[in-house]
Amino acid sequence: MLEKKSTAANAEPILLDVQDLHVHFETSRGKVRAVEGLSFNVRKGEVVAIVGESGSGKSVSALSIMRLLPKHTGRVNGRITFDGRSLLDLDDEEMRKIRGHHISMIFQEPMTSLNPILTIGLQITEPLQIHLGMTDEQARARAIELLGLVGIPDPARRLEQYPHQFSGGMRQRVMIAIGLACNPQLIIADEPTTALDVTIQAQILELMKDLSRKLNIALIVITHNLGVVARYADRVIVMYAARLVEEGEADNVFHRPRHPYSMGLLRSVPRLDRPRGAKLETIEGLPPNLALAQSGCRFAPRCPFKIAVCDTEPALLNTDTGGLSRCHRHEEIAAGKLVWGATSSGAQQAIALKPEALLSVRNLTKTFEVRGGFRGVRGAVRAVQDVSFEIHPGETLGLVGESGCGKTTVGRLILKLENPTSGEIRFAGADLASASAAEMKAIRRKIQVIFQDPYSSLNPRMTVGQII
């Protein structure tokens, strides 16, 4: 684990200063107040995490800094100063020179961020030639250097390949290489590991933290993953319903939160030491509708500590840990008088497990033939080899491994989206290998799959209600 560097970062000058940022959108529902009164700064070489639920204003804040919001619907007010220059006062040409060269942005889905019809080499060399005026030879040499820097083997050969020839983790490494291409002073990473495997997430975040440290690049990480906060951030900004509700050093926010929303987020994280059968704690209710006028504390309707004063707007107050909290009762939280979950009944019944396995997999093997040219079969790839496991009702089984190790193939075999080469799969006593199409249709109602990337899994033309 890399050491945090908050003390060192505090000695650095302020690179980005955001003051009283307001972002409004005009929609058919009326004016949506996406960000209200946001103020924060980032120092050179500092890693700042912005945390919150979807719709809290995290990504909109980042897009405002980059001046990438649609002009016809979005309105930005406030002050954004980068390295002494007011970004909101720059014309489009001046801002274009800032983007990519001085400030880079890494988006959450590399497959949709990379152009599928251009080679990786062309996509890395383009900003080098546009912003730095490099020749083809210079840009290629720099691209090879960048791919090596982010840990992609045989970089000279990989330059000629296309995005679909890279795994998800490798594509995100390419996005980081593009972000580093012009030696930026600040990188904004918007959910950079959402669609990646857990093991790949750790590698990417470790890489970004390491590069920030080596090159003294400031890094803003937008995330809902509190593991990112604990391990990689120097400082944390917690947003809720368009407002900053807590700010502080990562260790303090993670171990000594001073806002009920931060406390609820931390209590909602699944823990391996939780008793079997214990219910996962959640924050009840939903965030407010930002198209409607808000009054009082915005978290109050969901807060277990709500009292009469919470019907009035709380100010952003200094805390005992040196941070900020937008809570009337932060001093009581600091004194240990308010504990999340203490008011609940706590009666959690263990789940009685049946002795019979619900799903049984025995010696599962899947081999794919590799075809090409006029000669047909060129070889074979053994994607799954001799895998066995079983799951009982109420159990959770974790299937962990790097990209390409066969995890997804096992899932597809269980769903019978692929036929196994050998082995046995039984669900509730039924042999899936011999099940007919009609039988599988009935079985699939009892076996559901949740894909890793909701953005490419959900139909953008349908409402959530229609999809469900």
C-alpha positions in Angstrom: 0.0 0.0 0.0 1.3 3.4 -0.9 1.7 5.9 1.9 -0.6 8.9 2.1 1.1 12.2 1.6 -1.3 14.8 3.0 1.4 16.6 4.9 3.6 16.9 1.9 0.7 18.0 -0.3 -0.3 20.7 2.1 3.1 22.3 1.6 2.4 22.6 -2.2 0.8 25.6 -3.7 -2.9 25.5 -4.7 -3.3 24.4 -8.3 -7.1 24.4 -8.7 -9.5 26.6 -6.7 -13.2 26.2 -7.0 -15.4 28.8 -5.2 -19.2 29.0 -4.8 -19.8 26.8 -7.9 -23.5 26.6 -9.0 -24.6 24.5 -12.0 -28.2 24.6 -13.2 -29.9 22.7 -16.0 -33.0 23.8 -17.8 -35.2 20.7 -18.4 -38.8 19.8 -19.2 -39.3 19.3 -15.4 -38.0 22.8 -14.7 -34.6 24.0 -13.4 -32.5 21.2 -11.9 -29.9 22.5 -9.4 -27.1 20.0 -10.0 -24.4 21.7 -7.9 -25.0 24.4 -5.3 -22.3 26.5 -3.6 -19.4 24.0 -4.0 -16.0 25.3 -2.8 -12.8 23.3 -2.6 -9.2 23.4 -3.8 -6.6 20.9 -4.9 -2.8 21.4 -4.4 0.0 20.2 -6.7 0.6 16.5 -6.3 -2.5 16.0 -4.1 -5.0 13.2 -4.5 -8.6 14.4 -3.7 -11.6 12.0 -3.8 -15.1 13.3 -4.5 -17.6 10.8 -3.0 -21.3 10.5 -3.2 -24.3 8.7 -4.7 -25.3 8.9 -8.3 -26.8 12.4 -9.0 -25.0 14.1 -6.1 -23.2 16.4 -8.4 -19.8 14.8 -8.6 -19.4 14.3 -12.3 -21.2 17.6 -13.1 -18.6 19.4 -11.0 -15.8 17.8 -12.9 -17.4 18.6 -16.3 -17.8 22.2 -15.2 -14.0 22.4 -14.5 -13.3 21.0 -18.0 -16.0 23.4 -19.5 -17.6 20.3 -21.2 -21.2 20.9 -20.1 -23.7 21.6 -22.9 -24.0 25.3 -23.3 -27.7 25.3 -24.4 -28.9 23.6 -21.2 -26.3 24.0 -18.6 -25.5 27.3 -16.7 -22.4 27.6 -14.6 -21.8 30.3 -12.0 -19.0 30.8 -9.5 -15.2 30.9 -9.9 -12.9 28.2 -11.1 -9.2 29.2 -11.0 -6.5 26.9 -12.4 -2.8 27.8 -12.0 -3.8 31.5 -11.6 -6.2 31.6 -14.6 -10.0 31.9 -14.4 -11.3 29.0 -16.5 -14.8 30.4 -16.8 -13.4 33.6 -18.5 -11.4 31.9 -21.2 -12.7 31.7 -24.8 -13.2 28.3 -26.4 -9.8 28.3 -28.1 -7.9 29.1 -24.9 -9.9 26.5 -23.1 -9.1 23.9 -25.8 -5.4 24.5 -25.1 -5.9 23.9 -21.4 -7.7 20.6 -22.0 -5.5 17.6 -22.6 -2.3 19.7 -22.2 -2.7 21.1 -18.6 -5.8 19.3 -17.4 -6.7 15.7 -18.6 -9.8 13.7 -17.9 -10.1 9.9 -17.6 -13.7 8.6 -18.1 -15.3 5.6 -16.5 -15.9 3.4 -19.5 -12.8 3.0 -21.7 -14.5 1.0 -24.4 -16.9 3.9 -25.2 -14.2 6.6 -24.6 -11.7 5.1 -27.1 -12.5 5.2 -30.9 -13.1 1.6 -32.0 -11.9 2.3 -35.6 -8.6 3.9 -34.8 -5.5 2.2 -33.5 -4.3 2.8 -30.0 -1.2 4.5 -31.4 -3.2 7.1 -33.4 -5.3 7.9 -30.3 -2.2 8.5 -28.1 -0.2 10.4 -30.7 -3.0 12.8 -31.6 -2.9 15.0 -28.5 0.9 15.0 -28.7 0.9 16.4 -32.2 -2.0 18.9 -31.5 -0.8 20.3 -28.2 3.0 19.8 -28.3 3.6 20.0 -32.1 5.5 16.7 -32.2 6.5 15.0 -35.4 5.2 11.5 -36.3 8.5 10.0 -35.1 8.6 11.9 -31.9 4.9 11.2 -31.1 5.4 7.5 -31.7 8.4 7.3 -29.5 6.5 9.1 -26.7 3.5 6.8 -27.2 5.7 3.8 -26.7 7.2 5.4 -23.6 3.7 6.1 -22.2 2.5 2.5 -22.8 5.5 1.2 -21.0 5.0 3.6 -18.2 1.4 2.4 -17.5 2.5 -1.3 -17.6 1.5 -2.5 -21.1 3.9 -5.1 -22.3 5.5 -5.0 -25.8 4.3 -1.4 -26.3 5.7 -1.0 -29.9 3.5 -3.9 -31.1 0.4 -2.9 -29.2 0.4 0.6 -30.8 -0.8 -1.0 -34.0 -3.8 -2.7 -32.3 -7.4 -1.6 -31.8 -9.3 -1.1 -28.6 -11.2 -4.4 -28.9 -7.9 -6.3 -28.8 -7.3 -5.1 -25.3 -8.8 -6.3 -22.0 -10.8 -3.9 -19.9 -7.9 -3.2 -17.6 -5.5 -2.7 -20.5 -8.0 -0.2 -22.1 -8.1 1.8 -18.9 -4.3 1.8 -18.8 -4.4 3.2 -22.4 -6.8 5.9 -21.2 -4.3 6.8 -18.4 -1.5 6.9 -21.0 -3.5 9.4 -23.1 -4.2 11.4 -20.0 -0.5 11.6 -19.2 0.6 12.2 -22.8 1.1 16.0 -22.6 2.4 16.1 -19.0 -0.7 17.6 -17.4 -0.6 19.3 -14.0 -4.1 17.9 -13.1 -5.9 14.7 -14.0 -9.6 14.2 -13.3 -10.6 10.6 -13.2 -14.4 10.0 -13.3 -15.2 6.5 -11.8 -12.0 5.2 -13.5 -12.5 1.5 -12.3 -16.3 1.0 -12.2 -16.4 -1.5 -15.1 -13.3 -3.4 -14.1 -12.6 -6.6 -12.1 -11.7 -6.1 -8.4 -8.1 -7.2 -8.9 -7.7 -4.9 -12.0 -9.3 -2.0 -10.0 -6.5 -2.3 -7.4 -3.8 -2.3 -10.1 -5.2 0.7 -11.9 -5.7 2.8 -8.7 -2.2 1.8 -7.5 -0.8 2.9 -10.9 -2.6 6.2 -10.8 -1.5 7.0 -7.2 2.1 6.0 -8.1 2.2 8.2 -11.2 0.7 11.1 -9.3 3.4 10.7 -6.7 6.3 10.3 -9.2 5.3 13.1 -11.6 3.8 15.4 -8.9 0.4 15.5 -10.8 -2.7 16.5 -8.9 -5.4 14.0 -9.1 -9.2 14.3 -8.6 -10.9 10.9 -8.3 -14.7 10.8 -8.6 -16.0 7.7 -7.0 -18.7 6.0 -4.9 -16.2 3.3 -3.8 -15.1 4.0 -0.2 -12.2 1.6 -0.6 -10.7 4.1 -3.0 -11.0 6.8 -0.3 -9.4 4.7 2.4 -6.4 3.6 0.4 -5.6 6.1 -2.3 -6.9 9.6 -1.4 -5.2 12.3 0.7 -8.4 14.3 1.1 -12.1 13.6 0.7 -15.0 15.7 -0.4 -18.4 14.1 0.4 -21.3 15.4 -1.7 -25.1 14.9 -1.2 -27.9 16.3 -3.2 -25.7 18.9 -5.0 -24.0 20.1 -1.9 -20.7 19.5 -0.1 -21.7 17.9 3.2 -18.2 16.9 4.6 -14.6 17.5 3.8 -11.4 16.3 5.5 -8.3 14.2 5.4 -9.1 10.7 4.1 -8.1 9.0 7.4 -10.4 11.3 9.4 -13.4 11.0 7.1 -13.0 7.2 6.9 -12.4 6.5 10.6 -14.0 9.6 12.3 -16.8 10.9 10.0 -18.6 14.0 11.2 -21.7 13.9 9.0 -24.5 11.4 9.3 -24.4 10.8 5.5 -20.7 9.9 5.6 -21.5 7.6 8.6 -24.3 5.9 6.6 -22.1 5.4 3.6 -19.4 3.7 5.7 -21.9 1.5 7.5 -23.4 0.4 4.1 -20.1 -1.2 3.0 -20.2 -5.0 3.0 -17.8 -6.4 5.6 -16.3 -9.9 5.8 -16.5 -9.9 9.6 -20.3 -9.4 9.6 -22.1 -12.4 11.1 -23.6 -14.8 8.6 -27.2 -14.0 7.9 -26.8 -10.4 9.2 -28.6 -7.9 7.0 -26.5 -5.3 5.2 -27.2 -1.9 6.6 -28.5 0.7 4.2 -29.5 4.4 4.1 -33.3 4.3 3.9 -35.2 6.6 1.5 -34.0 8.4 -1.6 -32.2 11.7 -2.3 -34.4 14.7 -2.9 -35.7 15.8 -6.3 -33.3 18.6 -7.3 -35.9 20.1 -9.7 -37.8 21.1 -6.6 -36.9 23.9 -4.2 -35.1 22.6 -1.1 -35.3 23.8 2.5 -33.5 22.7 5.6 -30.9 19.9 5.8 -31.3 17.9 2.6 -30.3 14.7 4.3 -32.8 15.2 7.2 -35.6 13.0 5.7 -33.2 10.0 5.6 -31.3 10.9 8.8 -31.8 8.8 12.0 -30.6 11.8 14.1 -33.1 14.3 12.8 -34.4 16.9 15.3 -36.3 20.1 15.0 -33.3 22.3 14.1 -32.7 20.1 11.1 -35.6 21.8 9.3 -33.3 24.9 9.0 -30.4 25.1 6.5 -27.1 24.0 8.2 -23.9 26.0 7.6 -20.6 24.4 6.6 -18.8 24.3 10.0 -15.3 23.5 11.2 -14.9 20.2 12.9 -12.6 18.9 15.7 -10.7 16.9 13.1 -9.8 20.0 11.1 -12.3 19.3 8.4 -15.8 20.7 7.5 -19.3 19.3 8.1 -22.7 20.6 7.1 -24.5 19.2 10.1 -26.1 20.9 13.1 -25.1 18.0 15.3 -21.5 17.4 14.3 -20.2 18.1 17.8 -22.5 15.4 19.2 -21.2 13.0 16.6 -17.6 13.9 17.6 -18.5 13.3 21.3 -19.8 9.8 20.4 -23.4 10.7 21.4 -24.8 9.7 18.0 -24.0 6.3 16.7 -25.4 5.0 13.4 -27.6 2.0 13.8 -27.9 2.3 17.6 -31.6 3.2 17.3 -32.4 0.1 15.2 -33.7 -3.1 16.8 -30.7 -5.1 15.7 -32.8 -8.2 15.6 -31.2 -10.0 12.7 -32.0 -13.7 12.2 -29.4 -16.0 10.8 -30.5 -17.6 7.5 -31.1 -21.3 7.9 -29.2 -23.2 5.2 -30.5 -26.3 3.6 -28.1 -29.2 3.5 -28.7 -29.7 -0.2 -26.7 -27.7 -2.7 -28.8 -25.3 -4.9 -26.2 -25.2 -7.6 -23.6 -27.9 -8.1 -20.7 -27.7 -10.7 -18.5 -30.7 -11.2 -15.3 -30.9 -13.3 -16.5 -28.2 -15.7 -14.3 -27.7 -18.8 -14.8 -25.4 -21.8 -12.5 -25.3 -24.8 -13.0 -22.8 -27.7 -11.7 -23.6 -31.1 -9.7 -20.8 -32.8 -10.5 -20.6 -36.5 -8.9 -18.5 -39.3 -8.0 -18.5 -42.9 -8.9 -21.2 -45.4 -7.6 -24.1 -43.3 -10.3 -23.8 -40.6 -9.2 -24.7 -37.1 -5.9 -23.2 -36.1 -5.9 -24.2 -32.4 -7.9 -24.3 -29.2 -8.2 -22.1 -26.1 -9.1 -23.8 -22.8 -11.1 -21.1 -21.1 -12.2 -23.3 -18.2 -10.6 -26.4 -16.9 -11.9 -28.9 -14.3 -13.8 -26.3 -12.2 -15.9 -27.7 -9.3 -17.9 -25.9 -6.6 -21.4 -25.7 -5.0 -23.6 -23.1 -3.5 -26.3 -23.6 -0.9 -29.4 -21.4 -0.4 -28.5 -18.2 1.3 -24.8 -18.5 0.6 -22.6 -16.0 -1.3 -19.8 -17.4 -3.3 -17.0 -15.1 -4.6 -15.4 -16.1 -7.9 -12.3 -13.9 -8.1 -9.5 -13.7 -10.7 -7.9 -11.5 -13.3 -9.4 -10.7 -16.7 -9.3 -13.7 -19.0 -9.1 -16.3 -16.2 -12.5 -17.8 -17.1 -14.9 -16.3 -14.5 -17.4 -14.9 -17.0 -17.2 -18.1 -19.1 -18.2 -20.1 -16.0 -21.3 -17.9 -15.6 -22.2 -18.2 -19.3 -21.9 -22.0 -19.0 -24.2 -22.1 -15.9 -26.8 -20.0 -17.8 -26.3 -22.4 -20.8 -25.4 -19.5 -23.0 -22.4 -21.7 -23.9 -22.3 -25.5 -23.9 -19.6 -27.1 -21.7 -17.0 -29.3 -23.4 -17.3 -31.6 -20.4 -18.4 -31.7 -16.8 -21.8 -31.5 -15.0 -24.0 -28.5 -13.9 -27.0 -29.2 -11.7 -29.5 -26.6 -10.5 -32.1 -27.6 -7.8 -31.4 -31.2 -8.8 -31.9 -30.7 -12.6 -29.1 -31.5 -15.0 -28.7 -28.4 -17.1 -26.7 -30.1 -19.8 -29.7 -32.3 -20.8 -32.3 -29.6 -20.2 -34.4 -28.6 -23.3 -34.9 -25.1 -24.5 -38.3 -24.9 -22.8 -36.9 -26.3 -19.6 -34.0 -23.8 -19.7 -36.5 -20.9 -20.2 -38.2 -21.8 -16.9 -34.9 -22.3 -15.1 -33.5 -19.0 -16.2 -36.4 -17.3 -14.4 -34.7 -18.6 -11.2 -31.1 -17.8 -12.2 -30.5 -14.1 -12.9 -27.4 -12.3 -14.1 -26.2 -8.8 -13.3 -23.6 -7.6 -15.8 -20.6 -5.5 -14.7 -21.3 -2.4 -16.8 -24.9 -1.0 -16.3 -24.3 1.8 -18.9 -23.9 -0.7 -21.8 -26.4 -3.3 -20.3 -29.4 -1.0 -20.1 -31.3 0.2 -23.1 -30.9 4.0 -23.3 -34.2 4.3 -25.2 -36.3 2.8 -22.4 -37.3 4.2 -19.0 -36.2 2.2 -16.0 -39.8 1.2 -15.4 -40.1 -0.2 -18.9 -36.9 -2.2 -18.5 -38.0 -3.7 -15.2 
